[in-house]
Amino acid sequence: MEVLPLTSQRVNDALYVLDMWKKESGNDADIAACIEACILLDELNLCGSMYYVDGKPAAFIIGQAITDDMFAIHFAKAITSYKGIYQYMYNHCAKALPANYKYFNFEQDLGLEPLRFAKRSYQPDMIVTKYRVSALNK
């Protein structure tokens, strides 16, 4: 496994992984937002890592600091035929971050039960309900 910073030079590798993930999962719920994050990494002040297995793109993770002690994982995508790659990514990310980050915010589960199950398996300190607000039409 080789881990390199996700930079503009590696965006095409991330987009390849995203395409493979979409084909494997059949899910496109956050594809547009993920593409935008990949393309606008610097402008959005995001950081991430690209993971390679045998020199081939296998996974990526994108996030950013939310507070002095919380880091949000916005996107984590992998080619799922690499068993254990998500656990490896989360572990690597946690170890690579400065010690002041005590919390990972894994954000929403998109209403997907497998994602919800995976997030709960990490025994979170807190789970909050997400609400959507919209203007009333009169």
PADREN-721609 format. One record per atom (N, C-alpha, C, O): residue number from 0; chain; x, y, z; atom name; residue in three letters. Coordinates in pm, 1 decimal, m for minus. Example, Ala and Ser with C-alpha at 12.3 -4.5 7.8 and 13.67 -1.06 7.14 Angstrom:
<pts>
   pos   unit         c1         c2         c3   site   code
     0      A     1319.0     m569.0      780.0      N    ala
     0      A     1230.0     m450.0      780.0     CA    ala
     0      A     1320.0     m330.0      780.0      C    ala
     0      A     1423.6     m331.9      846.5      O    ala
     1      A     1285.0     m225.0      708.0      N    ser
     1      A     1367.0     m106.0      714.0     CA    ser
     1      A     1290.0        3.0      787.0      C    ser
     1      A     1340.9      113.8      803.9      O    ser
</pts>
This chain:
<pts>
   pos   unit         c1         c2         c3   site   code
     0      A       85.2     m117.6        0.0      N    met
     0      A        0.0        0.0        0.0     CA    met
     0      A       89.2      123.0        0.0      C    met
     0      A      183.0      134.0       78.9      O    met
     1      A       58.6      213.4      m88.3      N    glu
     1      A      128.8      341.7      m93.5     CA    glu
     1      A       26.0      450.9      m70.2      C    glu
     1      A      m82.3      448.7     m128.6      O    glu
     2      A       59.9      546.1       15.1      N    val
     2      A      m30.3      656.6       47.4     CA    val
     2      A       39.6      786.9       10.0      C    val
     2      A      151.2      814.5       54.0      O    val
     3      A      m28.8      866.3      m72.5      N    leu
     3      A       25.4      994.9     m116.5     CA    leu
     3      A      m79.2     1103.2      m94.4      C    leu
     3      A     m198.9     1074.6      m93.3      O    leu
     4      A      m35.0     1227.1      m76.7      N    pro
     4      A     m132.5     1335.5      m62.8     CA    pro
     4      A     m219.4     1346.0     m188.1      C    pro
     4      A     m171.4     1329.4     m300.2      O    pro
     5      A     m346.2     1373.4     m167.1      N    leu
     5      A     m435.8     1396.7     m280.4     CA    leu
     5      A     m415.4     1541.1     m324.9      C    leu
     5      A     m453.5     1635.3     m255.4      O    leu
     6      A     m355.5     1555.9     m440.2      N    thr
     6      A     m327.4     1687.2     m497.9     CA    thr
     6      A     m393.2     1695.1     m634.6      C    thr
     6      A     m449.0     1596.9     m683.4      O    thr
     7      A     m386.4     1811.8     m695.6      N    ser
     7      A     m446.3     1828.7     m827.8     CA    ser
     7      A     m384.5     1732.4     m930.0      C    ser
     7      A     m450.0     1695.8    m1027.6      O    ser
     8      A     m259.5     1691.2     m908.3      N    gln
     8      A     m195.0     1597.2     m999.4     CA    gln
     8      A     m252.8     1455.4     m986.7      C    gln
     8      A     m233.4     1372.4    m1075.6      O    gln
     9      A     m322.6     1428.3     m878.3      N    arg
     9      A     m377.6     1294.0     m856.1     CA    arg
     9      A     m530.5     1290.7     m862.9      C    arg
     9      A     m591.3     1188.1     m832.6      O    arg
    10      A     m592.0     1400.1     m901.8      N    val
    10      A     m738.6     1406.5     m908.3     CA    val
    10      A     m794.8     1302.1    m1003.9      C    val
    10      A     m897.3     1240.7     m974.3      O    val
    11      A     m730.1     1281.1    m1117.2      N    asn
    11      A     m781.1     1180.3    m1211.1     CA    asn
    11      A     m781.5     1040.7    m1149.6      C    asn
    11      A     m868.6      959.4    m1180.6      O    asn
    12      A     m684.7     1012.4    m1062.6      N    asp
    12      A     m684.6      883.9     m993.3     CA    asp
    12      A     m804.3      874.7     m898.7      C    asp
    12      A     m868.5      770.1     m889.1      O    asp
    13      A     m833.8      983.7     m829.6      N    ala
    13      A     m949.7      985.7     m739.9     CA    ala
    13      A    m1079.7      969.7     m818.6      C    ala
    13      A    m1170.2      898.1     m775.7      O    ala
    14      A    m1088.7     1036.1     m933.4      N    leu
    14      A    m1209.6     1025.3    m1015.4     CA    leu
    14      A    m1225.8      883.8    m1070.7      C    leu
    14      A    m1338.2      836.1    m1086.7      O    leu
    15      A    m1115.4      817.2    m1099.6      N    tyr
    15      A    m1121.1      676.8    m1142.3     CA    tyr
    15      A    m1179.3      590.2    m1030.0      C    tyr
    15      A    m1268.5      508.8    m1053.9      O    tyr
    16      A    m1128.5      608.1     m907.9      N    val
    16      A    m1179.5      532.2     m793.3     CA    val
    16      A    m1327.8      562.1     m773.2      C    val
    16      A    m1406.8      471.2     m747.8      O    val
    17      A    m1365.1      688.0     m784.4      N    leu
    17      A    m1505.7      726.9     m767.3     CA    leu
    17      A    m1594.2      657.3     m870.3      C    leu
    17      A    m1702.7      609.5     m837.3      O    leu
    18      A    m1548.0      651.9     m994.0      N    asp
    18      A    m1624.2      584.0    m1099.8     CA    asp
    18      A    m1638.7      435.0    m1069.5      C    asp
    18      A    m1746.5      378.0    m1086.3      O    asp
    19      A    m1531.5      373.1    m1025.6      N    met
    19      A    m1536.1      230.5     m990.9     CA    met
    19      A    m1628.3      207.9     m871.2      C    met
    19      A    m1705.5      112.1     m869.2      O    met
    20      A    m1620.1      295.7     m772.0      N    trp
    20      A    m1706.7      284.9     m654.2     CA    trp
    20      A    m1853.6      293.2     m694.5      C    trp
    20      A    m1936.9      216.3     m646.5      O    trp
    21      A    m1884.3      388.4     m784.1      N    lys
    21      A    m2022.4      405.1     m830.1     CA    lys
    21      A    m2070.8      278.4     m900.7      C    lys
    21      A    m2183.5      234.1     m878.6      O    lys
    22      A    m1986.5      220.5     m984.7      N    lys
    22      A    m2025.0       97.9    m1055.6     CA    lys
    22      A    m2046.6      m17.0     m958.8      C    lys
    22      A    m2141.0      m94.4     m974.8      O    lys
    23      A    m1961.2      m29.1     m859.2      N    glu
    23      A    m1973.3     m138.1     m762.1     CA    glu
    23      A    m2094.1     m121.3     m670.7      C    glu
    23      A    m2164.3     m217.8     m640.7      O    glu
    24      A    m2117.4        1.9     m626.9      N    ser
    24      A    m2221.9       26.3     m527.5     CA    ser
    24      A    m2358.2       52.6     m589.2      C    ser
    24      A    m2461.0       29.9     m525.4      O    ser
    25      A    m2359.5      100.6     m714.2      N    gly
    25      A    m2485.6      139.4     m775.7     CA    gly
    25      A    m2543.9      265.5     m714.2      C    gly
    25      A    m2661.1      297.1     m734.9      O    gly
    26      A    m2463.0      336.5     m639.5      N    asn
    26      A    m2508.0      455.4     m567.7     CA    asn
    26      A    m2444.7      580.1     m630.4      C    asn
    26      A    m2324.3      583.7     m655.8      O    asn
    27      A    m2526.3      680.2     m654.4      N    asp
    27      A    m2469.9      806.0     m704.6     CA    asp
    27      A    m2516.9      925.3     m622.3      C    asp
    27      A    m2520.6     1037.7     m672.2      O    asp
    28      A    m2552.9      901.3     m496.0      N    ala
    28      A    m2611.5     1004.9     m410.4     CA    ala
    28      A    m2521.6     1126.7     m391.9      C    ala
    28      A    m2571.6     1239.2     m389.2      O    ala
    29      A    m2391.7     1107.6     m379.1      N    asp
    29      A    m2303.6     1221.9     m354.2     CA    asp
    29      A    m2195.4     1237.7     m460.3      C    asp
    29      A    m2093.3     1302.2     m436.0      O    asp
    30      A    m2217.0     1179.8     m576.2      N    ile
    30      A    m2115.8     1181.9     m682.3     CA    ile
    30      A    m2081.4     1324.3     m725.7      C    ile
    30      A    m1963.7     1359.4     m733.7      O    ile
    31      A    m2182.0     1406.1     m753.7      N    ala
    31      A    m2155.9     1542.5     m801.9     CA    ala
    31      A    m2076.8     1622.5     m698.8      C    ala
    31      A    m1982.3     1693.0     m734.1      O    ala
    32      A    m2114.8     1611.9     m573.2      N    ala
    32      A    m2043.1     1685.2     m467.5     CA    ala
    32      A    m1900.7     1634.2     m452.7      C    ala
    32      A    m1809.1     1712.7     m428.1      O    ala
    33      A    m1881.3     1505.0     m467.1      N    cys
    33      A    m1747.5     1446.0     m454.4     CA    cys
    33      A    m1657.5     1490.6     m570.2      C    cys
    33      A    m1540.2     1522.2     m549.9      O    cys
    34      A    m1712.5     1492.8     m690.1      N    ile
    34      A    m1636.2     1541.2     m806.0     CA    ile
    34      A    m1595.0     1686.4     m784.3      C    ile
    34      A    m1480.2     1723.5     m808.6      O    ile
    35      A    m1689.2     1767.6     m738.5      N    glu
    35      A    m1659.8     1908.7     m712.4     CA    glu
    35      A    m1549.3     1922.9     m607.7      C    glu
    35      A    m1459.1     2005.2     m623.4      O    glu
    36      A    m1556.0     1842.9     m501.1      N    ala
    36      A    m1452.9     1848.9     m397.4     CA    ala
    36      A    m1316.4     1810.6     m453.9      C    ala
    36      A    m1216.1     1874.4     m421.7      O    ala
    37      A    m1311.8     1708.0     m537.1      N    cys
    37      A    m1184.6     1666.2     m598.0     CA    cys
    37      A    m1125.2     1776.6     m683.8      C    cys
    37      A    m1005.7     1804.9     m676.0      O    cys
    38      A    m1207.8     1837.7     m764.2      N    ile
    38      A    m1160.7     1939.7     m857.8     CA    ile
    38      A    m1121.8     2068.8     m786.2      C    ile
    38      A    m1028.7     2137.7     m827.8      O    ile
    39      A    m1193.6     2101.2     m678.0      N    leu
    39      A    m1171.1     2227.8     m608.2     CA    leu
    39      A    m1103.9     2210.2     m471.8      C    leu
    39      A    m1128.6     2287.6     m379.3      O    leu
    40      A    m1019.7     2109.0     m460.4      N    leu
    40      A     m952.6     2081.5     m332.2     CA    leu
    40      A     m892.6     2206.8     m269.3      C    leu
    40      A     m922.5     2239.4     m154.4      O    leu
    41      A     m809.0     2276.1     m343.5      N    asp
    41      A     m738.5     2391.7     m288.4     CA    asp
    41      A     m833.2     2507.1     m258.8      C    asp
    41      A     m824.3     2570.5     m153.6      O    asp
    42      A     m924.3     2534.1     m352.6      N    glu
    42      A    m1017.3     2646.2     m334.8     CA    glu
    42      A    m1110.2     2624.6     m214.5      C    glu
    42      A    m1151.1     2720.7     m149.4      O    glu
    43      A    m1142.7     2499.6     m185.7      N    leu
    43      A    m1231.9     2468.8      m73.5     CA    leu
    43      A    m1155.9     2437.3       55.8      C    leu
    43      A    m1215.7     2400.9      157.1      O    leu
    44      A    m1024.0     2451.8       50.4      N    asn
    44      A     m938.9     2427.8      166.4     CA    asn
    44      A     m955.7     2285.2      220.9      C    asn
    44      A     m965.4     2263.5      341.6      O    asn
    45      A     m958.9     2189.8      128.3      N    leu
    45      A     m973.1     2049.3      163.9     CA    leu
    45      A     m837.3     1980.5      156.8      C    leu
    45      A     m746.5     2027.3       88.1      O    leu
    46      A     m824.3     1871.1      227.1      N    cys
    46      A     m703.3     1791.4      216.3     CA    cys
    46      A     m743.5     1644.8      209.1      C    cys
    46      A     m855.0     1607.4      245.3      O    cys
    47      A     m652.7     1564.6      162.7      N    gly
    47      A     m686.8     1424.0      150.9     CA    gly
    47      A     m567.0     1339.1      116.6      C    gly
    47      A     m455.0     1387.5       99.9      O    gly
    48      A     m594.7     1211.0      106.7      N    ser
    48      A     m491.8     1114.1       72.0     CA    ser
    48      A     m543.0     1023.9      m38.5      C    ser
    48      A     m662.5      996.4      m49.6      O    ser
    49      A     m449.5      979.2     m119.3      N    met
    49      A     m476.0      885.0     m227.2     CA    met
    49      A     m405.9      755.6     m189.9      C    met
    49      A     m289.5      757.4     m149.8      O    met
    50      A     m475.5      643.4     m202.6      N    tyr
    50      A     m422.7      512.6     m163.5     CA    tyr
    50      A     m405.6      427.1     m288.7      C    tyr
    50      A     m495.7      417.6     m372.1      O    tyr
    51      A     m289.6      365.8     m300.0      N    tyr
    51      A     m256.7      283.5     m416.3     CA    tyr
    51      A     m221.2      141.7     m370.1      C    tyr
    51      A     m151.9      123.4     m270.1      O    tyr
    52      A     m269.2       43.6     m443.5      N    val
    52      A     m233.1      m96.2     m419.6     CA    val
    52      A     m164.9     m146.1     m546.1      C    val
    52      A     m222.5     m140.8     m654.7      O    val
    53      A      m43.5     m193.9     m531.6      N    asp
    53      A       36.5     m239.8     m646.0     CA    asp
    53      A       44.3     m132.9     m755.1      C    asp
    53      A       40.3     m163.7     m874.2      O    asp
    54      A       55.6       m6.1     m712.3      N    gly
    54      A       69.6      105.3     m805.3     CA    gly
    54      A      m60.0      152.0     m869.2      C    gly
    54      A      m58.6      246.0     m948.6      O    gly
    55      A     m171.9       88.7     m836.6      N    lys
    55      A     m300.6      125.2     m897.0     CA    lys
    55      A     m386.9      200.5     m797.6      C    lys
    55      A     m388.2      166.1     m679.4      O    lys
    56      A     m459.8      303.7     m842.9      N    pro
    56      A     m548.2      376.5     m752.2     CA    pro
    56      A     m651.7      282.6     m690.8      C    pro
    56      A     m718.3      207.6     m762.1      O    pro
    57      A     m664.7      287.0     m557.8      N    ala
    57      A     m755.7      197.2     m488.2     CA    ala
    57      A     m856.0      269.7     m400.8      C    ala
    57      A     m965.5      218.7     m377.2      O    ala
    58      A     m820.2      389.6     m351.6      N    ala
    58      A     m909.1      460.0     m259.4     CA    ala
    58      A     m861.6      603.7     m241.1      C    ala
    58      A     m748.5      639.0     m274.5      O    ala
    59      A     m951.9      685.3     m186.9      N    phe
    59      A     m913.3      820.7     m146.5     CA    phe
    59      A    m1002.4      867.1      m32.7      C    phe
    59      A    m1112.3      816.0      m11.3      O    phe
    60      A     m951.6      965.0       38.7      N    ile
    60      A    m1026.3     1025.5      149.0     CA    ile
    60      A    m1006.0     1175.9      140.3      C    ile
    60      A     m895.9     1223.1      112.2      O    ile
    61      A    m1113.3     1251.1      164.6      N    ile
    61      A    m1108.7     1397.6      159.6     CA    ile
    61      A    m1176.6     1451.6      284.3      C    ile
    61      A    m1284.1     1405.3      322.4      O    ile
    62      A    m1113.3     1549.9      347.8      N    gly
    62      A    m1173.0     1610.3      466.1     CA    gly
    62      A    m1115.8     1747.5      492.9      C    gly
    62      A    m1040.8     1803.4      412.9      O    gly
    63      A    m1154.1     1800.8      609.4      N    gln
    63      A    m1101.4     1930.3      650.8     CA    gln
    63      A    m1128.4     1951.5      798.9      C    gln
    63      A    m1216.7     1889.3      858.0      O    gln
    64      A    m1049.4     2041.5      856.9      N    ala
    64      A    m1069.2     2077.6      997.1     CA    ala
    64      A    m1199.6     2155.8     1009.4      C    ala
    64      A    m1227.6     2245.8      930.4      O    ala
    65      A    m1277.6     2119.7     1109.2      N    ile
    65      A    m1402.7     2190.7     1137.2     CA    ile
    65      A    m1383.7     2282.2     1257.2      C    ile
    65      A    m1428.2     2397.0     1255.8      O    ile
    66      A    m1317.9     2232.1     1360.4      N    thr
    66      A    m1281.8     2310.1     1479.0     CA    thr
    66      A    m1137.8     2274.3     1513.9      C    thr
    66      A    m1072.8     2197.3     1443.1      O    thr
    67      A    m1089.9     2329.8     1621.5      N    asp
    67      A     m953.3     2299.3     1664.4     CA    asp
    67      A     m933.9     2153.7     1703.3      C    asp
    67      A     m821.6     2103.3     1702.2      O    asp
    68      A    m1044.5     2084.9     1738.2      N    asp
    68      A    m1029.6     1945.8     1780.0     CA    asp
    68      A    m1115.3     1847.6     1699.5      C    asp
    68      A    m1126.7     1730.8     1736.7      O    asp
    69      A    m1175.8     1894.2     1589.2      N    met
    69      A    m1259.7     1805.9     1507.7     CA    met
    69      A    m1222.0     1814.6     1360.3      C    met
    69      A    m1209.7     1922.7     1302.7      O    met
    70      A    m1204.1     1696.8     1301.6      N    phe
    70      A    m1174.3     1684.9     1159.4     CA    phe
    70      A    m1290.3     1612.2     1093.4      C    phe
    70      A    m1330.5     1505.2     1139.1      O    phe
    71      A    m1344.3     1669.0      986.3      N    ala
    71      A    m1456.9     1607.7      915.4     CA    ala
    71      A    m1406.7     1528.9      795.6      C    ala
    71      A    m1325.0     1576.7      716.9      O    ala
    72      A    m1457.7     1407.4      784.2      N    ile
    72      A    m1433.1     1325.3      665.5     CA    ile
    72      A    m1550.7     1350.2      572.3      C    ile
    72      A    m1661.4     1302.3      596.8      O    ile
    73      A    m1526.8     1424.9      465.9      N    his
    73      A    m1634.2     1455.8      370.8     CA    his
    73      A    m1660.1     1339.3      276.4      C    his
    73      A    m1775.1     1305.7      247.9      O    his
    74      A    m1552.6     1278.0      228.1      N    phe
    74      A    m1566.2     1168.1      132.2     CA    phe
    74      A    m1458.9     1063.5      159.5      C    phe
    74      A    m1342.9     1096.4      184.4      O    phe
    75      A    m1498.9      938.6      154.5      N    ala
    75      A    m1406.2      826.0      159.9     CA    ala
    75      A    m1461.0      723.9       61.9      C    ala
    75      A    m1567.6      666.5       84.4      O    ala
    76      A    m1389.4      701.5      m45.3      N    lys
    76      A    m1434.9      610.3     m151.2     CA    lys
    76      A    m1323.5      511.1     m180.7      C    lys
    76      A    m1205.1      544.9     m179.0      O    lys
    77      A    m1364.4      388.3     m207.6      N    ala
    77      A    m1265.6      284.1     m234.9     CA    ala
    77      A    m1323.1      181.2     m330.6      C    ala
    77      A    m1444.5      164.8     m342.8      O    ala
    78      A    m1233.5      113.8     m396.7      N    ile
    78      A    m1270.3       m2.2     m477.3     CA    ile
    78      A    m1283.5     m116.9     m377.9      C    ile
    78      A    m1184.8     m159.7     m318.0      O    ile
    79      A    m1404.2     m166.0     m360.6      N    thr
    79      A    m1433.4     m255.8     m248.9     CA    thr
    79      A    m1373.1     m395.2     m263.5      C    thr
    79      A    m1375.6     m473.0     m168.1      O    thr
    80      A    m1319.8     m428.0     m378.9      N    ser
    80      A    m1253.6     m558.4     m391.5     CA    ser
    80      A    m1124.9     m563.1     m308.4      C    ser
    80      A    m1070.0     m670.9     m286.0      O    ser
    81      A    m1077.0     m448.4     m263.1      N    tyr
    81      A     m962.8     m442.9     m171.9     CA    tyr
    81      A    m1017.0     m452.7      m29.5      C    tyr
    81      A    m1044.2     m351.0       34.4      O    tyr
    82      A    m1032.0     m573.2       18.7      N    lys
    82      A    m1091.8     m598.0      149.7     CA    lys
    82      A    m1014.2     m526.0      259.8      C    lys
    82      A     m891.4     m533.2      265.9      O    lys
    83      A    m1087.5     m457.1      346.0      N    gly
    83      A    m1028.3     m386.8      458.7     CA    gly
    83      A     m974.3     m249.2      427.0      C    gly
    83      A     m913.7     m185.0      512.8      O    gly
    84      A     m995.5     m202.8      304.6      N    ile
    84      A     m934.1      m74.9      266.0     CA    ile
    84      A     m996.3       44.5      339.5      C    ile
    84      A     m926.4      140.8      370.9      O    ile
    85      A    m1126.1       38.9      366.8      N    tyr
    85      A    m1187.3      150.0      440.3     CA    tyr
    85      A    m1129.5      158.9      581.2      C    tyr
    85      A    m1096.4      267.8      628.0      O    tyr
    86      A    m1117.4       46.6      647.9      N    gln
    86      A    m1060.4       46.1      782.5     CA    gln
    86      A     m916.8       98.1      779.8      C    gln
    86      A     m875.0      172.7      868.4      O    gln
    87      A     m842.4       57.9      677.7      N    tyr
    87      A     m705.0      105.4      664.1     CA    tyr
    87      A     m702.5      258.1      646.7      C    tyr
    87      A     m623.9      327.5      711.2      O    tyr
    88      A     m789.9      309.0      558.7      N    met
    88      A     m793.3      454.4      534.9     CA    met
    88      A     m823.7      531.6      662.6      C    met
    88      A     m754.6      628.2      695.3      O    met
    89      A     m927.6      488.8      735.1      N    tyr
    89      A     m966.9      560.5      856.5     CA    tyr
    89      A     m855.6      555.3      960.2      C    tyr
    89      A     m827.2      655.3     1026.2      O    tyr
    90      A     m792.8      439.9      974.8      N    asn
    90      A     m684.0      425.0     1069.8     CA    asn
    90      A     m565.9      512.6     1029.9      C    asn
    90      A     m508.4      582.3     1113.5      O    asn
    91      A     m530.2      508.5      902.2      N    his
    91      A     m418.2      590.4      853.9     CA    his
    91      A     m447.0      738.7      875.8      C    his
    91      A     m360.9      812.8      923.3      O    his
    92      A     m567.8      781.5      841.4      N    cys
    92      A     m605.0      922.4      855.9     CA    cys
    92      A     m596.4      964.7     1002.4      C    cys
    92      A     m541.5     1070.4     1033.7      O    cys
    93      A     m650.7      882.6     1091.8      N    ala
    93      A     m647.5      915.2     1234.4     CA    ala
    93      A     m504.7      928.8     1286.2      C    ala
    93      A     m475.9     1016.9     1367.1      O    ala
    94      A     m416.3      842.4     1240.3      N    lys
    94      A     m277.3      846.8     1285.3     CA    lys
    94      A     m198.6      961.3     1221.7      C    lys
    94      A     m104.1     1012.6     1281.7      O    lys
    95      A     m237.3     1001.1     1100.8      N    ala
    95      A     m162.8     1104.0     1028.6     CA    ala
    95      A     m198.4     1245.8     1074.2      C    ala
    95      A     m119.2     1338.3     1056.1      O    ala
    96      A     m315.4     1263.0     1132.2      N    leu
    96      A     m357.5     1396.2     1175.3     CA    leu
    96      A     m283.2     1439.6     1301.2      C    leu
    96      A     m242.9     1355.5     1381.6      O    leu
    97      A     m264.9     1569.6     1318.6      N    pro
    97      A     m203.3     1618.6     1442.7     CA    pro
    97      A     m285.4     1576.8     1565.6      C    pro
    97      A     m406.2     1555.0     1556.1      O    pro
    98      A     m219.0     1566.2     1678.8      N    ala
    98      A     m280.6     1515.0     1801.8     CA    ala
    98      A     m395.4     1600.8     1854.1      C    ala
    98      A     m476.4     1552.5     1933.2      O    ala
    99      A     m404.1     1726.8     1812.0      N    asn
    99      A     m511.9     1811.8     1863.8     CA    asn
    99      A     m649.3     1768.0     1814.7      C    asn
    99      A     m750.4     1807.4     1872.9      O    asn
   100      A     m655.4     1687.7     1709.6      N    tyr
   100      A     m785.1     1639.2     1660.1     CA    tyr
   100      A     m827.9     1517.9     1741.9      C    tyr
   100      A     m771.2     1409.2     1730.5      O    tyr
   101      A     m929.1     1539.9     1824.2      N    lys
   101      A     m979.4     1433.7     1911.2     CA    lys
   101      A    m1100.9     1364.7     1851.9      C    lys
   101      A    m1137.0     1254.6     1893.5      O    lys
   102      A    m1164.0     1429.1     1754.9      N    tyr
   102      A    m1288.2     1377.1     1698.9     CA    tyr
   102      A    m1283.2     1373.0     1546.9      C    tyr
   102      A    m1229.5     1462.3     1481.4      O    tyr
   103      A    m1341.0     1266.7     1493.4      N    phe
   103      A    m1371.2     1255.4     1350.6     CA    phe
   103      A    m1520.0     1278.6     1335.3      C    phe
   103      A    m1600.2     1219.2     1407.4      O    phe
   104      A    m1557.0     1363.1     1243.4      N    asn
   104      A    m1697.5     1381.2     1208.7     CA    asn
   104      A    m1716.8     1309.5     1075.4      C    asn
   104      A    m1665.3     1353.7      972.7      O    asn
   105      A    m1790.8     1199.2     1077.1      N    phe
   105      A    m1812.1     1121.1      955.6     CA    phe
   105      A    m1932.3     1169.7      875.8      C    phe
   105      A    m1968.7     1109.1      775.0      O    phe
   106      A    m1992.8     1276.5      919.5      N    glu
   106      A    m2103.7     1339.6      849.6     CA    glu
   106      A    m2221.2     1244.6      829.2      C    glu
   106      A    m2234.2     1144.6      899.9      O    glu
   107      A    m2305.5     1275.9      733.5      N    gln
   107      A    m2430.0     1202.1      714.8     CA    gln
   107      A    m2409.1     1064.9      651.8      C    gln
   107      A    m2309.4     1039.6      584.2      O    gln
   108      A    m2505.8      977.8      676.1      N    asp
   108      A    m2497.8      842.5      620.1     CA    asp
   108      A    m2581.5      828.7      493.1      C    asp
   108      A    m2596.8      718.5      440.4      O    asp
   109      A    m2635.5      940.0      444.1      N    leu
   109      A    m2711.7      943.8      319.4     CA    leu
   109      A    m2834.0      851.7      322.1      C    leu
   109      A    m2889.9      818.7      217.5      O    leu
   110      A    m2875.2      810.6      442.9      N    gly
   110      A    m2988.8      720.4      454.2     CA    gly
   110      A    m2958.7      578.3      410.8      C    gly
   110      A    m3050.4      498.7      391.0      O    gly
   111      A    m2831.5      545.5      395.8      N    leu
   111      A    m2790.4      411.9      350.4     CA    leu
   111      A    m2757.4      325.6      471.7      C    leu
   111      A    m2665.3      356.1      547.6      O    leu
   112      A    m2832.9      218.2      489.2      N    glu
   112      A    m2815.2      132.4      607.2     CA    glu
   112      A    m2674.5       74.9      620.1      C    glu
   112      A    m2621.8       73.2      731.4      O    glu
   113      A    m2609.6       27.1      512.1      N    pro
   113      A    m2472.3      m24.1      528.7     CA    pro
   113      A    m2375.3       83.1      579.3      C    pro
   113      A    m2286.8       54.4      659.9      O    pro
   114      A    m2392.4      205.8      531.9      N    leu
   114      A    m2306.0      315.2      576.1     CA    leu
   114      A    m2335.8      349.7      721.8      C    leu
   114      A    m2244.1      374.2      800.2      O    leu
   115      A    m2462.2      351.6      757.0      N    arg
   115      A    m2501.7      378.2      896.1     CA    arg
   115      A    m2442.4      270.4      988.4      C    arg
   115      A    m2388.3      301.7     1094.5      O    arg
   116      A    m2453.1      145.0      947.4      N    phe
   116      A    m2399.3       34.6     1027.1     CA    phe
   116      A    m2248.1       49.3     1045.4      C    phe
   116      A    m2196.6       34.0     1156.1      O    phe
   117      A    m2177.7       79.0      936.2      N    ala
   117      A    m2032.2       94.0      942.5     CA    ala
   117      A    m1992.7      207.2     1037.0      C    ala
   117      A    m1899.1      192.8     1115.6      O    ala
   118      A    m2063.1      318.5     1029.6      N    lys
   118      A    m2030.0      432.6     1115.3     CA    lys
   118      A    m2056.1      399.9     1261.5      C    lys
   118      A    m1977.5      438.2     1348.2      O    lys
   119      A    m2164.8      329.8     1290.3      N    arg
   119      A    m2195.5      292.4     1428.9     CA    arg
   119      A    m2095.8      190.8     1483.1      C    arg
   119      A    m2075.6      182.7     1604.3      O    arg
   120      A    m2033.3      113.5     1395.3      N    ser
   120      A    m1937.5       12.6     1440.8     CA    ser
   120      A    m1814.4       75.7     1505.9      C    ser
   120      A    m1740.9        8.0     1577.8      O    ser
   121      A    m1791.6      204.2     1481.3      N    tyr
   121      A    m1679.2      274.0     1542.6     CA    tyr
   121      A    m1714.7      330.7     1679.4      C    tyr
   121      A    m1635.3      403.6     1738.8      O    tyr
   122      A    m1833.0      298.1     1729.5      N    gln
   122      A    m1880.8      340.7     1860.5     CA    gln
   122      A    m1867.1      492.3     1879.1      C    gln
   122      A    m1788.9      538.6     1962.1      O    gln
   123      A    m1943.3      568.1     1801.7      N    pro
   123      A    m1931.0      714.3     1808.0     CA    pro
   123      A    m1970.7      771.4     1944.0      C    pro
   123      A    m2055.5      716.5     2014.4      O    pro
   124      A    m1907.1      882.5     1978.4      N    asp
   124      A    m1942.5      954.2     2100.6     CA    asp
   124      A    m2081.5     1014.0     2090.3      C    asp
   124      A    m2151.9     1029.8     2190.0      O    asp
   125      A    m2120.1     1047.4     1966.1      N    met
   125      A    m2246.1     1117.2     1947.5     CA    met
   125      A    m2297.9     1092.8     1805.7      C    met
   125      A    m2220.6     1085.8     1710.1      O    met
   126      A    m2428.8     1080.2     1794.3      N    ile
   126      A    m2496.3     1076.0     1664.4     CA    ile
   126      A    m2603.9     1182.5     1669.1      C    ile
   126      A    m2684.6     1185.3     1762.0      O    ile
   127      A    m2605.7     1269.5     1570.6      N    val
   127      A    m2706.6     1374.5     1567.8     CA    val
   127      A    m2795.9     1357.0     1446.8      C    val
   127      A    m2754.9     1302.0     1344.6      O    val
   128      A    m2917.4     1404.3     1459.8      N    thr
   128      A    m3013.3     1397.7     1350.5     CA    thr
   128      A    m2992.9     1517.7     1259.6      C    thr
   128      A    m2972.8     1629.9     1306.1      O    thr
   129      A    m2998.3     1493.0     1131.6      N    lys
   129      A    m2985.2     1601.1     1033.9     CA    lys
   129      A    m3123.8     1647.3      994.3      C    lys
   129      A    m3213.7     1566.1      972.8      O    lys
   130      A    m3140.6     1776.9      985.0      N    tyr
   130      A    m3265.9     1836.1      943.5     CA    tyr
   130      A    m3244.7     1918.6      818.1      C    tyr
   130      A    m3137.2     1974.7      797.1      O    tyr
   131      A    m3346.9     1925.8      735.5      N    arg
   131      A    m3342.6     2008.6      615.7     CA    arg
   131      A    m3446.4     2119.3      634.0      C    arg
   131      A    m3561.0     2092.1      670.0      O    arg
   132      A    m3407.0     2241.3      609.6      N    val
   132      A    m3493.8     2357.0      626.2     CA    val
   132      A    m3521.0     2416.7      489.3      C    val
   132      A    m3430.8     2429.9      406.6      O    val
   133      A    m3645.3     2452.1      466.9      N    ser
   133      A    m3679.5     2519.1      341.8     CA    ser
   133      A    m3782.2     2627.6      368.7      C    ser
   133      A    m3854.1     2623.4      468.5      O    ser
   134      A    m3788.2     2723.0      280.2      N    ala
   134      A    m3882.0     2834.3      294.7     CA    ala
   134      A    m4024.0     2785.1      263.9      C    ala
   134      A    m4044.9     2698.2      179.2      O    ala
   135      A    m4118.9     2842.5      334.2      N    leu
   135      A    m4259.6     2811.0      307.2     CA    leu
   135      A    m4304.8     2887.0      183.7      C    leu
   135      A    m4271.8     3004.5      167.5      O    leu
   136      A    m4378.6     2822.4       98.2      N    asn
   136      A    m4436.2     2888.4      m19.1     CA    asn
   136      A    m4573.8     2941.2       19.0      C    asn
   136      A    m4659.0     2865.4       65.3      O    asn
   137      A    m4595.1     3068.1        0.1      N    lys
   137      A    m4726.1     3128.1       34.5     CA    lys
   137      A    m4799.1     3168.1      m90.0      C    lys
   137      A    m4910.5     3220.0      m82.2      O    lys
</pts>
